[in-house]
Amino acid sequence: MTEQEAVIALNMISGIGSQRLKKLLEACGSASKVLLASGEKLRKIEGIGNKITQEITGFRFENLKKELALAKKLNLRIITLEDKEYPANLKNIYDPPICLYLKGKLSQEDTLSLAIVGSRRASFYGLSCAEKFAFALAELGISIVSGLARGIDTQAHKGALKAKGRTIAVLGSGLNCIYPLENKKLTEEISAQGAVISEFPLNAKPLAQNFPRRNRVISGLSLAVIVVEAARNSGALITADFALEQGRDVFAVPGKVDSATSFGTNQLIKQGAKLTDSVEDILEELKPGLKEFAKAQTLAYSVERIADSKELNAKRFSASAQEAALNRLGDEERLVYNLLTDKPRYADELIEETGLSAAKTVSMLSRLEMQGIIQQLPGKMFIRKGV
C-alpha cells in the first residue's frame, strides 16, 4: 500500500479531515502507520475519540481495494493534498479536503476561478442572470465553479460550457452517485471541458450534512463568490459565509424586494456584500492578478448587454441558421414552436394546448431543442431561443 492509498483509506473514514489527519500524522509519522497504529495509541491523540479510533483499527483494506478498482473502472483519478495538481486556492483554506475524486482535468488556469451559486428554485430572472454572468466570465478565460444543483448552479455550468470555457462542478455526493440524477449528462459535458470533483468516497449518498462541506470547497476553489438568487435559508448563503471566512469577496445580484428567492441576496447586500449587475463590477474588485489578466480582455459587458450583444448571440446561434431551422419545421413541430415565447412554458401546458399526445409533444420539444431553436429550463419548462 502506497502512502497515497493510505491517505485515501483515511478519507473513507467519517470524521477525518485535514486537521485530524495532521494530528494523526504528527503522532504516527505517516498515513500507513496511522492505519497500523494500536487503539491505545490513537486514543491518546487530541481530537481522536473512541469512534474514530474504532473505525481506524477496524478498517477493512478490502474496502480500499474495491474503491480503487471502482475509480479505475469509472476512469476517475484521486488526488491528495501532496499532489501537484491539487488546486492551490483550495489548499490554502483552513480545512481543505484530504482527497479529491476527479473526473476530467484540473488546470493551472483554474487559479482564476469564480463561484456562481444560488437557489435551486430560481426564477427565470435568476436563471438568466446566472447563465449570462457565467458565459461572459468564461469567455474571458475565468473558470466557473458551482455545485451542480438544480436551478442557478445548473445554469452557471451551462453558461460556461456555451462560452467554450472551463467549469468545475463540486458534488455533495460520491462521483458514482450523481445528484441530481437529471444532471448526469451535464457532468459528462463538464468533465470534457473542465472537472467534476468530490471529496466523498465514490458511493457516498447525497446526505444533507454533506452539502455544507461541499460549499466550503466551492468557495475555497474560487477568488470570489457570486450569489445570484437565495431564499432565506438557502445553502448559497452558507457558501457566502465560508467565502468570508476564507477571505474571499462576496458579490450579490439584487432582486425584487417582494421575491422570496431574492431575500437572501438582498440581505447579503445590506450586510456588506458587493452589489453587482455587471461583470465589470466583479473584475474591478478582484485581486491585482485577476485585474491584470482582465485588462488584456474586452470588458464592456453588463448583464443586459450580454443578452443583447450581436457578437455573443452569433456565437450561441446565428440568425441565419435559426431561420433555416424554422423553414424546415414540420406541421407538428411548428404547432409546438408557435406556442412558445420568451416566457417559460411548462411541458404540461403545451401538451394540453397542442391537442397532441404527451409522447408526441415531448418528441417535438426534443426535436426543437436539438435544432437549437428552443431551450429547456429546469422544471420541464421551455422557451424560444433568440427572441
C-alpha positions in Angstrom: 0.0 0.0 0.0 1.4 3.4 -1.0 1.2 6.5 1.2 -1.3 8.0 -1.2 -3.5 4.9 -0.9 -3.3 5.1 2.9 -4.5 8.7 2.8 -7.4 7.6 0.5 -8.2 4.9 3.1 -8.3 7.5 5.9 -10.5 9.8 3.8 -13.0 6.9 3.7 -13.4 7.1 7.5 -16.1 9.5 8.6 -14.8 12.4 10.7 -11.2 12.5 9.4 -10.5 15.9 7.7 -7.2 17.7 7.1 -6.9 18.9 10.7 -7.4 15.5 12.3 -5.1 14.0 9.6 -2.4 16.4 10.6 -2.6 15.4 14.2 -2.6 11.7 13.3 0.5 12.2 11.0 2.3 14.1 13.7 1.7 11.3 16.2 2.3 8.3 13.9 4.7 9.6 11.3 2.8 8.5 8.1 -0.7 7.6 6.9 0.3 4.0 6.6 1.4 3.9 10.2 -1.8 5.5 11.3 -3.8 2.6 9.8 -1.5 0.1 11.7 -1.5 2.0 15.0 -3.0 0.5 18.1 -6.2 1.7 19.6 -4.3 2.7 22.8 -2.0 5.0 20.8 -4.8 6.5 18.7 -7.0 7.3 21.7 -4.2 9.4 23.2 -4.1 11.7 20.2 -6.0 15.0 20.8 -9.3 15.1 18.9 -9.4 11.4 18.1 -12.1 9.8 20.2 -13.3 6.2 20.6 -15.5 6.3 17.5 -12.7 7.3 15.1 -10.2 5.0 16.8 -12.6 2.1 16.3 -13.1 3.0 12.7 -9.3 3.2 12.1 -8.4 0.0 13.9 -11.4 -1.8 12.3 -10.7 -0.5 8.7 -11.0 -3.3 6.1 -8.4 -3.0 3.4 -10.7 -4.9 1.1 -12.8 -1.7 1.0 -9.9 0.3 -0.2 -9.1 -2.2 -2.9 -12.8 -2.0 -4.1 -12.7 1.8 -4.0 -9.5 2.0 -6.1 -10.9 -0.7 -8.6 -14.1 1.3 -9.0 -12.3 4.5 -9.6 -10.3 2.8 -12.3 -13.4 1.3 -13.9 -15.1 4.8 -13.9 -11.9 6.4 -15.4 -11.6 8.6 -12.3 -8.5 9.8 -10.5 -8.0 10.5 -6.8 -5.6 13.3 -5.8 -4.4 14.2 -2.4 -3.0 17.3 -0.7 0.5 16.4 -1.7 -0.2 16.1 -5.4 0.9 19.0 -7.7 -2.5 19.0 -9.4 -4.3 19.8 -6.1 -5.8 23.3 -6.5 -3.7 26.0 -4.9 -6.7 28.1 -3.9 -8.3 25.2 -2.1 -5.1 24.0 -0.5 -4.8 27.3 1.4 -8.1 27.2 3.3 -8.3 26.1 6.9 -9.8 22.7 6.3 -9.1 21.5 2.7 -10.2 18.1 1.6 -7.5 15.5 2.1 -8.6 13.8 -1.1 -10.4 14.9 -4.3 -12.0 12.4 -6.6 -11.7 13.8 -10.1 -13.4 13.3 -13.4 -12.0 15.4 -16.1 -9.0 17.7 -15.6 -7.9 20.4 -13.2 -5.7 23.1 -14.8 -3.4 25.9 -13.7 -6.0 28.2 -15.4 -8.4 27.3 -12.6 -6.5 29.6 -10.3 -8.6 32.3 -11.9 -11.9 30.8 -10.7 -15.2 32.5 -9.6 -18.1 30.7 -8.0 -21.7 31.3 -9.1 -24.3 29.9 -6.7 -27.9 30.4 -5.8 -31.4 28.9 -5.3 -32.5 25.6 -6.6 -36.0 27.0 -7.1 -34.8 30.0 -9.1 -36.9 32.5 -11.0 -36.5 32.9 -14.8 -34.7 36.2 -14.0 -32.2 34.3 -11.7 -31.6 31.6 -14.2 -31.0 34.1 -17.0 -28.5 36.1 -14.8 -26.6 33.0 -13.8 -26.1 31.9 -17.4 -25.2 35.4 -18.7 -22.7 36.0 -15.9 -21.1 32.6 -16.4 -21.0 33.0 -20.2 -19.3 36.4 -20.0 -16.8 35.4 -17.3 -15.9 32.1 -19.0 -15.4 33.9 -22.3 -12.7 36.0 -20.5 -10.9 32.8 -19.5 -12.2 32.6 -15.9 -13.2 29.2 -14.7 -16.7 28.9 -13.3 -17.2 26.9 -10.1 -20.6 25.7 -8.9 -22.4 22.8 -7.2 -24.3 21.0 -9.9 -27.6 21.6 -8.1 -30.8 22.4 -9.9 -31.5 26.0 -10.7 -28.8 28.6 -10.5 -25.9 26.1 -10.3 -27.0 24.2 -13.4 -27.4 27.4 -15.5 -24.0 28.6 -14.3 -22.3 25.4 -15.6 -24.3 25.6 -18.9 -23.3 29.3 -19.4 -19.6 28.4 -19.1 -20.0 25.5 -21.4 -21.7 27.6 -24.0 -18.8 30.0 -23.9 -16.5 27.1 -24.5 -14.9 27.9 -21.2 -13.9 25.9 -18.2 -16.2 24.9 -15.4 -15.9 22.9 -12.2 -18.7 21.1 -10.5 -18.3 20.2 -6.8 -20.6 17.4 -5.6 -22.1 16.7 -2.2 -22.1 13.0 -3.0 -19.7 10.5 -4.5 -18.9 10.5 -8.2 -20.7 7.2 -8.6 -23.8 8.7 -7.1 -24.5 11.8 -9.2 -27.1 14.2 -7.7 -29.4 15.3 -9.0 -29.6 12.3 -11.4 -31.1 14.5 -14.2 -27.7 16.3 -14.4 -25.7 13.1 -15.1 -25.4 14.0 -18.8 -24.3 17.5 -17.8 -21.4 16.0 -15.7 -20.2 14.3 -18.9 -20.1 17.7 -20.7 -18.4 19.4 -17.7 -15.7 16.7 -17.4 -14.9 17.1 -21.1 -14.4 20.9 -20.7 -13.3 21.1 -17.0 -13.8 18.9 -14.0 -16.3 17.2 -11.7 -14.9 16.7 -8.2 -15.9 15.4 -4.8 -14.1 14.8 -1.5 -16.6 12.0 -0.7 -16.0 8.3 -1.4 -17.4 7.1 -4.7 -20.7 5.6 -3.4 -21.4 8.3 -0.8 -25.1 9.3 -0.9 -26.1 13.0 -1.1 -26.8 13.3 2.6 -27.9 16.7 4.0 -24.7 17.0 6.1 -22.5 16.7 3.0 -23.6 19.9 1.4 -22.1 22.5 3.8 -18.8 20.7 3.4 -19.2 20.8 -0.4 -20.0 24.6 -0.1 -16.7 25.3 1.6 -14.9 23.6 -1.3 -16.9 25.7 -3.9 -15.8 28.9 -2.1 -12.3 27.6 -1.4 -11.6 27.0 -5.1 -12.7 30.5 -6.0 -11.3 34.0 -5.8 -14.9 35.3 -5.1 -18.4 34.0 -4.8 -21.3 35.5 -6.8 -24.8 34.8 -5.3 -27.4 35.2 -7.9 -30.6 34.3 -6.0 -31.0 32.9 -2.5 -34.1 32.4 -0.3 -34.0 33.0 3.4 -32.3 29.6 4.3 -30.6 28.9 1.0 -27.4 26.8 1.0 -25.9 29.6 -1.1 -25.8 31.8 2.0 -23.7 29.1 3.7 -21.3 29.3 0.7 -21.2 33.1 1.2 -20.3 32.6 4.9 -17.5 30.2 4.0 -16.2 32.7 1.4 -16.0 35.4 4.0 -14.2 33.1 6.5 -11.7 32.2 3.7 -11.1 35.8 2.8 -12.9 35.7 -0.5 -15.0 38.6 -1.9 -18.8 38.1 -1.9 -21.0 39.6 -4.7 -24.8 39.6 -4.7 -27.1 40.2 -7.6 -30.0 42.4 -6.4 -33.6 41.1 -6.9 -37.2 42.2 -6.4 -37.9 43.2 -2.8 -41.1 41.1 -2.8 -39.4 38.0 -4.2 -38.7 35.1 -1.8 -35.8 33.9 -3.9 -34.2 37.4 -3.6 -34.5 37.7 0.2 -31.0 36.2 0.8 -29.2 38.2 -1.9 -30.8 41.5 -0.8 -29.9 40.7 2.8 -26.3 40.0 1.8 -26.1 43.4 0.2 -27.5 45.0 3.4 -24.7 43.2 5.3 -22.0 44.4 3.1 -21.8 42.1 0.1 -20.9 43.9 -3.1 -23.9 44.6 -5.2 -23.3 43.6 -8.8 -25.2 43.9 -12.0 -22.3 43.6 -14.4 -19.1 41.6 -15.0 -17.2 44.9 -14.8 -18.2 45.3 -11.2 -16.7 42.0 -10.3 -13.5 42.3 -12.3 -12.8 45.8 -10.8 -13.0 44.5 -7.3 -10.8 41.4 -7.6 -7.2 40.7 -6.8 -4.5 42.6 -8.8 -3.5 39.4 -10.6 -7.0 39.0 -12.0 -7.2 42.7 -12.8 -4.0 42.4 -14.8 -5.4 39.4 -16.6 -8.7 41.2 -17.3 -7.0 44.4 -18.7 -6.0 42.4 -21.8 -9.6 41.4 -22.4 -12.7 43.2 -23.6 -14.6 44.1 -20.5 -17.5 46.0 -22.0 -20.1 43.6 -20.7 -23.1 44.1 -18.4 -25.9 41.6 -17.8 -28.2 43.3 -20.3 -25.5 43.9 -22.9 -24.5 40.3 -22.8 -28.1 39.4 -23.7 -28.2 42.0 -26.5 -24.7 41.6 -27.9 -24.8 40.6 -31.5 -21.4 39.0 -31.2 -22.3 36.7 -28.3 -25.6 35.8 -29.7 -23.9 34.9 -33.0 -21.7 32.5 -31.1 -24.6 30.9 -29.5 -26.8 30.6 -32.5 -26.6 32.5 -35.8 -29.7 34.2 -37.1 -29.3 32.7 -40.5 -29.0 29.2 -39.0 -32.1 29.8 -36.9 -34.1 31.0 -39.9 -33.1 27.9 -41.9 -34.2 25.6 -39.0 -37.5 27.4 -38.8 -38.1 26.9 -42.5 -37.5 23.1 -42.1 -40.1 22.6 -39.4 -42.9 20.1 -39.9 -46.5 20.9 -39.1 -46.5 19.4 -35.6 -43.1 20.9 -34.8 -44.4 24.3 -35.9 -47.5 23.9 -33.8 -45.4 23.4 -30.7 -42.9 26.1 -31.6 -45.7 28.7 -32.1 -46.9 28.2 -28.6 -43.6 29.2 -27.1 -42.3 32.8 -26.5 -39.6 34.3 -24.3 -41.6 33.4 -21.3 -41.1 29.9 -19.9 -44.0 27.4 -20.5 -44.5 24.1 -18.7 -44.5 21.0 -20.9 -47.9 20.0 -19.4 -49.4 23.3 -20.6 -48.1 22.7 -24.1 -49.4 19.1 -24.2 -52.9 20.4 -23.3 -52.8 23.2 -25.8 -51.5 21.3 -28.8 -54.0 18.5 -28.5 -51.2 16.1 -29.3 -50.4 13.1 -27.1 -47.9 13.6 -24.3 -45.3 11.4 -26.0 -45.7 13.3 -29.3 -45.4 16.7 -27.7 -42.3 15.7 -25.8 -40.9 14.3 -29.0 -41.5 17.6 -30.8 -39.9 19.5 -27.9 -36.8 17.3 -28.1 -36.5 17.9 -31.9 -36.9 21.6 -31.5 -34.2 21.7 -28.7 -31.8 19.6 -30.9 -32.2 22.1 -33.7 -31.2 24.9 -31.3 -34.4 27.0 -31.6 -35.8 26.4 -28.2 -34.2 25.9 -24.8 -35.3 23.6 -21.9 -35.1 25.1 -18.4 -35.2 23.3 -15.0 -38.6 22.1 -14.1 -39.5 20.9 -17.6 -40.1 24.5 -18.8 -39.3 25.7 -22.3 -38.7 29.0 -24.1 -37.8 30.1 -27.6 -34.2 30.9 -28.3 -33.2 34.2 -30.0 -36.5 36.0 -29.5 
